[in-house]
Amino acid sequence: MTVPVVPKSRAGVMLERVTPETLELYAPRLAAITSGHIGKDNRSINFLHPYTSAQSIELFTRVAPTLTLTGPGRVVMWVARLPAEAGEEALESRDLDGNETAFPDIVGTVQLAFHVAPNGQFRSEVRKLIVDDRYQGRGIARVLMETLEREAKAGGSTLCLLDTEAGYAEHFYSKLGWTLSGYVPKYALTPDGKEKRDAAFMYKEL
Ligand SMILES: CC(C)(COP(=O)(O)OP(=O)(O)OC[C@H]1O[C@@H](n2cnc3c(N)ncnc32)[C@H](O)[C@@H]1OP(=O)(O)O)[C@@H](O)C(=O)NCCC(=O)NCCS
């Protein structure tokens, strides 16, 4: 199987486009990356406690059918991998139950979803940008987003949208030229289910 990649980036990673087949293989590692973030500062990434590895894996594998679409509703997904030749050994990866997962060299991911409706075919959306918390601050998310924006534009998208918990990643997106549309109060529950946090809605014209 040929795996499309972009050259090694400034962040020292290679980006690989995910197929339904590789998604099946990579999902446990992506779930492990996600679990490293859930509950940090009581920030939520979709889940409430208690949640399982299986739920976390399903969050990723559910997009598989959209990865092979060629028209509206198609999703493009990437993983960022540490290239073997860089000589940097990947840190071990463990899932929620403490079991080791394969592909510890995968350190981040993001999804680009093209809009479904005919009147919004020029719109796209960013989903599930996440970087292993042990590899943050190396420019990996920036490289993922730059690649996503290029792909969105090449696919005919002139407007890209996203939402994120207010007060955290919105500052990262602002640095990358995204504009804040506004906040929706009490948008999502914290992992302990006790508090509803605001969401920031953002856009970028491509
Ligand atoms: C937000 C996240 C994706 C950033 O990943 P990262 O690989 O550490 O980001 P980068 O290293 O590419 O950062 C690029 C720039 O943004 C800045 N930045 C990164 N995260 C930031 C944050 N939370 N707040 C403010 N600035 C931030 C970096 O300092 C860097 O600035 P520089 O280019 O001037 O040095 C990562 O922290 C993460 O996975 N968080 C948990 C999941 C999440 O919140 N995802 C986004 C929700 S939609």
The ligand as an SDF file (V2000), in Angstrom:
LIG
                    3D

 48 50  0  0  0  0  0  0  0  0999 V2000
   -3.6000   22.9730   21.1320 C   0  0  0  0  0  0  0  0  0  0  0  0
   -2.5810   21.9680   20.6290 C   0  0  0  0  0  0  0  0  0  0  0  0
   -3.1480   21.2400   19.4200 C   0  0  0  0  0  0  0  0  0  0  0  0
   -1.2860   22.7150   20.2480 C   0  0  0  0  0  0  0  0  0  0  0  0
   -0.3310   21.7690   19.7700 O   0  0  0  0  0  0  0  0  0  0  0  0
    1.2570   22.0770   19.7140 P   0  0  0  0  0  0  0  0  0  0  0  0
    1.8660   21.0980   18.7700 O   0  0  0  0  0  0  0  0  0  0  0  0
    1.8000   22.1710   21.0570 O   0  0  0  0  0  0  0  0  0  0  0  0
    1.2560   23.5350   19.0570 O   0  0  0  0  0  0  0  0  0  0  0  0
    2.4990   24.2070   18.2580 P   0  0  0  0  0  0  0  0  0  0  0  0
    3.7640   23.8070   18.9210 O   0  0  0  0  0  0  0  0  0  0  0  0
    2.3630   23.9120   16.8060 O   0  0  0  0  0  0  0  0  0  0  0  0
    2.2030   25.7450   18.5180 O   0  0  0  0  0  0  0  0  0  0  0  0
    2.2300   26.7200   17.4940 C   0  0  0  0  0  0  0  0  0  0  0  0
    2.2010   28.0720   18.1640 C   0  0  0  0  0  0  0  0  0  0  0  0
    1.0210   28.2160   18.9640 O   0  0  0  0  0  0  0  0  0  0  0  0
    1.3460   28.4370   20.3330 C   0  0  0  0  0  0  0  0  0  0  0  0
    0.4170   27.6650   21.1610 N   0  0  0  0  0  0  0  0  0  0  0  0
    0.2460   26.3330   21.1840 C   0  0  0  0  0  0  0  0  0  0  0  0
   -0.7240   25.9960   22.0500 N   0  0  0  0  0  0  0  0  0  0  0  0
   -1.1640   27.1550   22.5900 C   0  0  0  0  0  0  0  0  0  0  0  0
   -2.1590   27.4790   23.5580 C   0  0  0  0  0  0  0  0  0  0  0  0
   -2.8970   26.5320   24.1350 N   0  0  0  0  0  0  0  0  0  0  0  0
   -2.3420   28.7820   23.8570 N   0  0  0  0  0  0  0  0  0  0  0  0
   -1.6120   29.7480   23.2650 C   0  0  0  0  0  0  0  0  0  0  0  0
   -0.6530   29.5170   22.3400 N   0  0  0  0  0  0  0  0  0  0  0  0
   -0.4350   28.2300   22.0180 C   0  0  0  0  0  0  0  0  0  0  0  0
    2.7760   27.9310   20.4730 C   0  0  0  0  0  0  0  0  0  0  0  0
    3.4360   28.5740   21.5330 O   0  0  0  0  0  0  0  0  0  0  0  0
    3.3620   28.2620   19.1340 C   0  0  0  0  0  0  0  0  0  0  0  0
    3.7220   29.6270   19.0760 O   0  0  0  0  0  0  0  0  0  0  0  0
    5.0490   30.1060   18.2640 P   0  0  0  0  0  0  0  0  0  0  0  0
    4.8880   29.5810   16.8500 O   0  0  0  0  0  0  0  0  0  0  0  0
    4.9970   31.5830   18.3800 O   0  0  0  0  0  0  0  0  0  0  0  0
    6.1910   29.4490   18.9700 O   0  0  0  0  0  0  0  0  0  0  0  0
   -2.2070   20.9300   21.7300 C   0  0  0  0  0  0  0  0  0  0  0  0
   -1.8940   21.6140   22.9090 O   0  0  0  0  0  0  0  0  0  0  0  0
   -3.3070   19.9150   22.0480 C   0  0  0  0  0  0  0  0  0  0  0  0
   -3.3520   18.8450   21.4590 O   0  0  0  0  0  0  0  0  0  0  0  0
   -4.1700   20.2340   23.0340 N   0  0  0  0  0  0  0  0  0  0  0  0
   -5.2510   19.3150   23.4440 C   0  0  0  0  0  0  0  0  0  0  0  0
   -6.2810   19.1230   22.3810 C   0  0  0  0  0  0  0  0  0  0  0  0
   -6.8820   20.4340   21.9340 C   0  0  0  0  0  0  0  0  0  0  0  0
   -7.1800   21.3000   22.7370 O   0  0  0  0  0  0  0  0  0  0  0  0
   -7.0280   20.5430   20.6050 N   0  0  0  0  0  0  0  0  0  0  0  0
   -7.5980   21.6930   19.9790 C   0  0  0  0  0  0  0  0  0  0  0  0
   -9.0250   21.6940   20.2180 C   0  0  0  0  0  0  0  0  0  0  0  0
  -10.0170   21.8860   18.8460 S   0  0  0  0  0  0  0  0  0  0  0  0
  1  2  1  0
  2  3  1  0
  2  4  1  0
  2 36  1  0
  4  5  1  0
  5  6  1  0
  6  7  2  0
  6  8  1  0
  6  9  1  0
  9 10  1  0
 10 11  2  0
 10 12  1  0
 10 13  1  0
 13 14  1  0
 14 15  1  0
 15 16  1  0
 15 30  1  0
 16 17  1  0
 17 18  1  0
 17 28  1  0
 18 19  1  0
 18 27  1  0
 19 20  2  0
 20 21  1  0
 21 22  1  0
 21 27  2  0
 22 23  1  0
 22 24  2  0
 24 25  1  0
 25 26  2  0
 26 27  1  0
 28 29  1  0
 28 30  1  0
 30 31  1  0
 31 32  1  0
 32 33  2  0
 32 34  1  0
 32 35  1  0
 36 37  1  0
 36 38  1  0
 38 39  2  0
 38 40  1  0
 40 41  1  0
 41 42  1  0
 42 43  1  0
 43 44  2  0
 43 45  1  0
 45 46  1  0
 46 47  1  0
 47 48  1  0
M  END
$$$$
